[in-house]
Amino acid sequence: MSAASWASLQEAAGPVSRETFERLVAFEGVFQKWNRSINLAAPSTMNDVWGRHILDSAQLARIAPEAKSWVDLGSGGGFPGLVLAFLLAERDGASIDLVESNRKKASFLQTVVGQFNLPARVVARRIDDSYPLVPTPELVTARALAPLPMLLDLASPWLTKGARGLFHKGRDYRAEVAESTQRWSFDLVEHASVTDAHGVILELSGLRPV
């Protein structure tokens, strides 16, 4: 990978060491290999894993540069959870729980965590079975998991106890936000995506029932 790729990572995530960049490049190769055996990402995105998945995930680190306790819901192929784990390795005491119920995908996540000695733990459970296993984190993330109203329901055990949510959303996010306000009240900050002109990262806090 080129110096331009390293620069693109730092533009998305903030300061990143050369070592972490090289580890993410190696991870991309591992991901591509596993994806040939199990479906980890949409085939239409496989010609640009670096931009469509790795950089898209890495941008969350810039939004919460001091946070050390994270949980990623429906981690799947590791986006954003595994990418965050690589970046969190540069933060003393930081870690992330990866919640994934699919056995094959959880096996992939565990393999990468072990191979790269990442500060991450795979919770191979359904989200609603994982609440007792994951202490209240600072940040809850999810990407391409569910519409926002359902996502808030799933994450509410953490979000109502002080955690913030960072959720990738596409061009129709305003309709999802409007529907969510019928059940929940929350503070919202919209961050323009650095990889998708029509996408946003929704930062939610102070979740409480209406």
C-alpha positions as CSV (number, residue, x, y, z in Angstrom):
1,M,0.0,0.0,0.0
2,S,1.2,3.5,-0.8
3,A,2.0,6.6,1.2
4,A,-1.3,7.9,-0.1
5,S,-3.1,5.1,1.6
6,W,-1.4,5.9,4.9
7,A,-2.4,9.6,4.4
8,S,-6.0,8.6,3.7
9,L,-6.1,6.6,6.9
10,Q,-4.8,9.5,9.0
11,E,-7.3,11.9,7.3
12,A,-10.1,9.6,8.3
13,A,-9.0,8.5,11.8
14,G,-6.6,11.1,13.0
15,P,-2.9,10.4,13.9
16,V,-2.1,6.7,13.2
17,S,1.4,5.1,13.4
18,R,3.1,3.5,10.5
19,E,2.9,0.2,12.4
20,T,-0.8,0.3,12.8
21,F,-1.2,1.3,9.1
22,E,0.9,-1.8,8.1
23,R,-1.2,-4.0,10.4
24,L,-4.4,-2.8,8.8
25,V,-3.0,-3.5,5.4
26,A,-2.2,-7.0,6.5
27,F,-5.7,-7.3,7.9
28,E,-7.1,-6.4,4.6
29,G,-5.3,-9.4,3.1
30,V,-6.7,-11.7,5.7
31,F,-10.2,-10.3,5.2
32,Q,-10.0,-10.9,1.4
33,K,-8.9,-14.5,2.0
34,W,-11.7,-15.3,4.4
35,N,-14.3,-13.5,2.3
36,R,-13.6,-16.1,-0.5
37,S,-14.9,-18.8,1.9
38,I,-17.7,-17.0,3.8
39,N,-19.7,-13.9,2.9
40,L,-18.3,-11.1,5.0
41,A,-19.1,-8.1,2.8
42,A,-21.2,-7.3,-0.3
43,P,-19.4,-8.5,-3.5
44,S,-19.9,-5.0,-5.0
45,T,-17.6,-3.5,-2.4
46,M,-14.7,-5.9,-2.7
47,N,-12.8,-3.9,-5.3
48,D,-12.3,-1.1,-2.7
49,V,-12.1,-2.7,0.8
50,W,-9.7,0.0,1.9
51,G,-12.0,2.9,1.2
52,R,-15.5,1.3,1.5
53,H,-14.8,-0.6,4.7
54,I,-11.6,0.2,6.5
55,L,-11.5,4.0,6.1
56,D,-15.3,4.1,6.6
57,S,-14.9,2.3,9.9
58,A,-11.7,4.2,11.0
59,Q,-13.4,7.6,10.9
60,L,-15.2,6.7,14.2
61,A,-11.9,6.9,16.0
62,R,-11.5,10.6,15.2
63,I,-15.0,11.4,16.6
64,A,-14.1,9.9,20.0
65,P,-10.4,10.3,20.3
66,E,-10.3,9.8,24.1
67,A,-12.8,6.9,24.5
68,K,-11.3,3.6,25.7
69,S,-14.3,1.4,26.3
70,W,-16.3,0.3,23.2
71,V,-18.8,-2.3,22.1
72,D,-19.6,-3.0,18.4
73,L,-23.0,-4.7,17.6
74,G,-23.3,-7.2,14.8
75,S,-19.6,-7.0,14.1
76,G,-19.9,-9.4,11.1
77,G,-16.8,-8.9,8.9
78,G,-15.2,-6.6,11.4
79,F,-16.5,-3.2,10.3
80,P,-16.2,-1.1,12.3
81,G,-15.3,-3.3,15.3
82,L,-12.0,-4.9,14.1
83,V,-10.8,-1.7,12.5
84,L,-11.4,0.1,15.7
85,A,-9.5,-2.6,17.6
86,F,-6.4,-2.0,15.5
87,L,-6.7,1.8,16.2
88,L,-7.5,1.3,19.9
89,A,-4.2,-0.7,20.3
90,E,-2.5,2.7,20.3
91,R,-4.6,3.9,23.3
92,D,-3.4,2.6,26.7
93,G,-6.1,0.5,28.4
94,A,-8.5,0.7,25.5
95,S,-10.6,-2.3,24.4
96,I,-13.7,-3.2,22.4
97,D,-16.2,-6.0,22.6
98,L,-17.4,-7.5,19.3
99,V,-20.9,-8.9,19.5
100,E,-21.6,-11.4,16.7
101,S,-24.0,-14.3,16.8
102,N,-23.1,-15.9,13.5
103,R,-20.7,-18.8,14.3
104,K,-18.6,-18.5,11.1
105,K,-18.3,-14.7,11.4
106,A,-17.5,-15.0,15.1
107,S,-14.7,-17.5,14.2
108,F,-13.3,-15.0,11.7
109,L,-13.3,-12.2,14.3
110,Q,-11.6,-14.4,16.9
111,T,-9.0,-15.5,14.4
112,V,-8.1,-11.9,13.6
113,V,-8.1,-10.9,17.3
114,G,-5.7,-13.7,18.1
115,Q,-3.4,-13.3,15.0
116,F,-2.9,-9.6,15.6
117,N,-3.1,-9.6,19.4
118,L,-5.9,-7.0,19.4
119,P,-7.4,-5.4,22.5
120,A,-10.8,-7.0,21.7
121,R,-13.1,-9.7,22.9
122,V,-15.5,-11.6,20.8
123,V,-18.9,-12.1,22.4
124,A,-20.5,-14.8,20.3
125,R,-24.1,-14.2,21.4
126,R,-27.2,-12.5,20.2
127,I,-27.2,-8.8,21.1
128,D,-30.1,-9.2,23.6
129,D,-28.2,-12.1,25.3
130,S,-25.0,-10.0,25.6
131,Y,-26.1,-7.3,27.9
132,P,-25.0,-9.0,31.2
133,L,-21.6,-9.8,29.6
134,V,-20.7,-6.3,28.4
135,P,-20.3,-3.7,31.2
136,T,-21.6,-0.2,30.2
137,P,-19.1,1.1,27.6
138,E,-18.4,4.7,26.6
139,L,-19.3,4.1,23.0
140,V,-21.7,1.7,21.1
141,T,-21.2,1.3,17.4
142,A,-23.0,-0.5,14.6
143,R,-22.8,-0.4,10.8
144,A,-25.4,-1.7,8.4
145,L,-27.1,-3.6,11.1
146,A,-30.7,-2.3,11.4
147,P,-32.8,0.9,10.9
148,L,-32.2,3.4,13.6
149,P,-35.4,2.8,15.7
150,M,-34.5,-0.9,16.0
151,L,-30.9,0.0,16.6
152,L,-31.8,2.2,19.6
153,D,-34.0,-0.6,21.0
154,L,-31.1,-3.0,20.8
155,A,-28.5,-0.6,22.2
156,S,-30.8,1.0,24.8
157,P,-29.5,-1.0,27.8
158,W,-26.2,0.8,27.4
159,L,-27.3,4.1,25.9
160,T,-29.8,4.8,28.7
161,K,-27.0,4.4,31.2
162,G,-24.7,7.0,29.7
163,A,-23.1,5.4,26.7
164,R,-23.0,7.3,23.4
165,G,-23.9,5.7,20.1
166,L,-21.9,6.1,16.8
167,F,-24.0,4.7,14.0
168,H,-23.3,4.8,10.2
169,K,-26.3,5.8,8.2
170,G,-27.0,6.6,4.5
171,R,-29.0,9.2,2.7
172,D,-32.4,8.3,4.2
173,Y,-31.2,8.8,7.8
174,R,-33.5,11.8,8.5
175,A,-36.6,9.6,8.1
176,E,-35.1,7.1,10.5
177,V,-34.3,9.8,13.1
178,A,-37.9,11.1,12.8
179,E,-39.3,7.7,13.4
180,S,-37.0,7.1,16.4
181,T,-38.3,10.3,18.1
182,Q,-41.7,8.7,18.5
183,R,-40.3,6.4,21.1
184,W,-37.0,8.0,22.3
185,S,-35.6,11.4,23.2
186,F,-31.9,11.9,22.6
187,D,-29.2,14.5,21.8
188,L,-28.0,14.2,18.3
189,V,-24.8,15.3,16.4
190,E,-24.5,14.6,12.7
191,H,-21.0,14.0,11.4
192,A,-20.6,14.0,7.6
193,S,-19.0,10.8,6.4
194,V,-15.5,11.2,5.1
195,T,-16.0,8.3,2.6
196,D,-19.6,8.7,1.4
197,A,-20.9,12.0,0.2
198,H,-24.5,10.9,1.1
199,G,-23.6,9.3,4.4
200,V,-23.4,10.4,8.0
201,I,-22.2,9.2,11.4
202,L,-25.0,9.8,13.9
203,E,-23.7,10.5,17.4
204,L,-26.4,10.0,20.0
205,S,-26.3,10.6,23.7
206,G,-28.7,11.0,26.6
207,L,-31.2,8.4,25.3
208,R,-34.4,8.3,27.3
209,P,-37.9,7.0,26.6
210,V,-40.5,9.6,25.5
